[in-house]
Amino acid sequence: RKNISKLLELSLSDLALELAKHLAVINGRIVKDVAKEVYSKKFQNYSELIDELADAGIISEDDFSIAISPIVKDVLEDFESEEHHKLAVEYYEKITKSLENLAELTYHCVKAGYTDKAIELFIDTANQIYGRHPCVSRLIEAGEKLLKFVEDDDTKCRILGTLGNLHLATKKYDEAEACYKAVLNYYLKKSKDDESYAK
């Protein structure tokens, strides 16, 4: 990994390397037109930098999308920052609102520090899922990260209950039970202190 990282630093301009770091946080193939719209605000010579990345074999392109080399993506994800995720949020807000893309948007909102937005997206997206779905694991990852940033216990319970539902949808019964028990114990404790929680 260190060797690949060093090789990238030596073979790319600073701006091309920074653009590659931004693209590396996007999951799957990248929609070309949307990426250009989002990232050219930060990188004024975006098209030239994309050509540089293509010439170096860091990315491959077709008419509509860009793919970053899996090995390079893996290495560059070690350098992810909040700024990378903020632009990823902009990117995912502009593409089709499939469940997969909503799960990605949720994940990047968490990583960008947009906690309130992430909570609502997480719960709304999870509530649209019935049974197994390819985006469930990404939503679970987002929800588990989200718990670390939420201080309000009622909100934590909403997230835990939703995580329980997602685990249940993927037949991970032990994980689902642990989430549901944590929520139940919280409300049992609260109902002793505040009778309104018992209703």
Secondary structure per residue as TSV (DSSP state, phi and psi in degrees):
chain	resnum	aa	ss	phi	psi
A	1	R	-	360.0	-42.8
A	2	K	H	-62.5	-39.9
A	3	N	H	-64.6	-42.5
A	4	I	H	-65.7	-42.5
A	5	S	H	-59.6	-44.4
A	6	K	H	-65.5	-42.3
A	7	L	H	-60.2	-41.7
A	8	L	H	-63.0	-42.4
A	9	E	H	-61.8	-38.0
A	10	L	H	-78.4	-31.3
A	11	S	H	-94.8	-14.0
A	12	L	S	-116.9	152.0
A	13	S	-	-68.3	160.0
A	14	D	H	-57.4	-42.3
A	15	L	H	-68.4	-39.6
A	16	A	H	-64.8	-40.3
A	17	L	H	-64.4	-41.1
A	18	E	H	-65.2	-40.4
A	19	L	H	-63.0	-41.8
A	20	A	H	-60.2	-38.8
A	21	K	H	-63.4	-39.2
A	22	H	H	-64.2	-46.4
A	23	L	H	-67.8	-28.4
A	24	A	H	-65.4	-22.9
A	25	V	T	-82.6	-11.5
A	26	I	S	-78.6	135.1
A	27	N	-	-90.6	134.7
A	28	G	S	76.1	-163.5
A	29	R	S	-71.1	143.9
A	30	I	E	-101.7	128.2
A	31	V	E	-70.4	116.7
A	32	K	H	-56.2	-54.0
A	33	D	H	-63.0	-40.2
A	34	V	H	-68.5	-42.8
A	35	A	H	-59.4	-43.2
A	36	K	H	-61.7	-43.9
A	37	E	H	-61.7	-42.8
A	38	V	H	-76.4	-48.4
A	39	Y	H	-85.2	-17.8
A	40	S	T	-72.0	-14.0
A	41	K	T	-67.3	-36.2
A	42	K	T	-89.1	-38.0
A	43	F	-	-112.4	98.1
A	44	Q	T	-64.0	-29.5
A	45	N	T	-101.6	43.0
A	46	Y	H	-51.5	-49.1
A	47	S	H	-60.9	-40.8
A	48	E	H	-65.9	-37.9
A	49	L	H	-68.6	-37.7
A	50	I	H	-62.6	-42.2
A	51	D	H	-60.9	-41.5
A	52	E	H	-62.0	-42.9
A	53	L	H	-66.7	-37.5
A	54	A	H	-68.1	-43.7
A	55	D	H	-62.0	-32.5
A	56	A	T	-84.6	-2.7
A	57	G	T	77.9	14.3
A	58	I	S	-76.7	-36.2
A	59	I	E	-126.9	159.0
A	60	S	E	-124.3	151.6
A	61	E	E	-130.8	151.1
A	62	D	-	-125.5	-166.7
A	63	D	S	-62.8	-29.6
A	64	F	S	-118.3	-13.6
A	65	S	E	-144.9	166.5
A	66	I	E	-125.1	140.4
A	67	A	E	-125.2	133.1
A	68	I	E	-93.5	141.8
A	69	S	-	-53.7	129.2
A	70	P	H	-57.0	-38.0
A	71	I	H	-66.8	-45.2
A	72	V	H	-64.7	-43.0
A	73	K	H	-56.5	-47.0
A	74	D	H	-59.1	-43.3
A	75	V	H	-68.6	-45.5
A	76	L	H	-70.9	-24.2
A	77	E	G	-63.0	-20.8
A	78	D	G	-65.6	-19.7
A	79	F	G	-102.9	11.2
A	80	E	-	-59.8	147.9
A	81	S	-	-136.7	168.5
A	82	E	H	-57.8	-38.2
A	83	E	H	-62.1	-40.4
A	84	H	H	-59.0	-41.8
A	85	H	H	-73.2	-31.3
A	86	K	H	-63.6	-42.1
A	87	L	H	-71.9	-31.4
A	88	A	H	-63.6	-36.4
A	89	V	H	-60.0	-46.6
A	90	E	H	-58.4	-43.2
A	91	Y	H	-60.1	-52.1
A	92	Y	H	-68.9	-24.3
A	93	E	H	-69.8	-20.5
A	94	K	H	-98.0	-7.9
A	95	I	S	-104.4	173.3
A	96	T	-	-49.7	138.8
A	97	K	-	-88.3	56.3
A	98	S	-	-75.2	165.0
A	99	L	H	-61.0	-37.8
A	100	E	H	-60.9	-45.4
A	101	N	H	-70.8	-34.1
A	102	L	H	-66.3	-36.9
A	103	A	H	-64.4	-41.9
A	104	E	H	-64.4	-42.7
A	105	L	H	-59.7	-43.6
A	106	T	H	-58.3	-49.4
A	107	Y	H	-57.4	-46.8
A	108	H	H	-71.0	-30.7
A	109	C	H	-62.6	-40.9
A	110	V	H	-60.7	-50.7
A	111	K	H	-68.2	-25.2
A	112	A	H	-86.1	-7.5
A	113	G	T	88.9	12.1
A	114	Y	-	-89.0	68.3
A	115	T	H	-61.3	-49.5
A	116	D	H	-60.1	-44.0
A	117	K	H	-64.1	-40.5
A	118	A	H	-63.4	-39.8
A	119	I	H	-60.9	-51.0
A	120	E	H	-63.4	-43.2
A	121	L	H	-62.2	-43.3
A	122	F	H	-58.9	-50.8
A	123	I	H	-69.2	-44.8
A	124	D	H	-61.6	-43.7
A	125	T	H	-67.4	-45.1
A	126	A	H	-60.6	-35.4
A	127	N	T	-70.7	-10.4
A	128	Q	T	-92.7	-3.0
A	129	I	-	-100.5	129.7
A	130	Y	-	-126.4	118.4
A	131	G	S	77.4	-166.4
A	132	R	-	-70.0	139.4
A	133	H	-	-149.0	143.9
A	134	P	T	-58.3	-24.3
A	135	C	T	-88.5	-4.0
A	136	V	H	-61.3	-43.1
A	137	S	H	-63.2	-36.9
A	138	R	H	-68.4	-39.1
A	139	L	H	-65.4	-41.2
A	140	I	H	-61.1	-44.1
A	141	E	H	-59.0	-44.5
A	142	A	H	-63.7	-44.8
A	143	G	H	-62.9	-41.0
A	144	E	H	-66.6	-38.3
A	145	K	H	-67.9	-38.2
A	146	L	H	-60.7	-38.5
A	147	L	H	-54.9	-32.6
A	148	K	T	-69.4	-21.2
A	149	F	T	-103.6	-4.1
A	150	V	-	-102.1	127.1
A	151	E	-	-98.9	-29.2
A	152	D	-	-71.0	123.1
A	153	D	H	-65.5	-37.1
A	154	D	H	-62.3	-41.3
A	155	T	H	-66.9	-40.3
A	156	K	H	-58.6	-39.9
A	157	C	H	-65.6	-38.0
A	158	R	H	-60.6	-43.5
A	159	I	H	-67.0	-44.9
A	160	L	H	-62.2	-41.9
A	161	G	H	-62.2	-40.0
A	162	T	H	-68.4	-40.1
A	163	L	H	-60.8	-40.2
A	164	G	H	-58.2	-43.6
A	165	N	H	-62.8	-40.6
A	166	L	H	-66.8	-41.9
A	167	H	H	-63.5	-39.2
A	168	L	H	-63.0	-40.7
A	169	A	H	-62.8	-27.9
A	170	T	T	-101.4	14.4
A	171	K	T	62.3	28.5
A	172	K	-	-96.3	79.9
A	173	Y	H	-68.6	-37.1
A	174	D	H	-64.4	-43.5
A	175	E	H	-65.3	-41.2
A	176	A	H	-61.8	-45.4
A	177	E	H	-61.8	-40.9
A	178	A	H	-61.4	-41.9
A	179	C	H	-64.3	-47.2
A	180	Y	H	-63.9	-38.4
A	181	K	H	-65.2	-40.5
A	182	A	H	-61.5	-41.7
A	183	V	H	-66.4	-46.3
A	184	L	H	-60.8	-46.1
A	185	N	H	-61.4	-39.2
A	186	Y	H	-61.8	-47.9
A	187	Y	H	-71.3	-31.2
A	188	L	H	-63.5	-43.2
A	189	K	H	-65.3	-44.0
A	190	K	H	-63.7	-37.3
A	191	S	H	-66.8	-26.0
A	192	K	H	-72.8	-33.9
A	193	D	H	-86.7	-30.1
A	194	D	-	-140.9	110.4
A	195	E	G	-61.8	-22.7
A	196	S	G	-63.6	-24.3
A	197	Y	G	-76.6	-16.2
A	198	A	G	-84.8	-10.1
A	199	K	-	-88.4	360.0
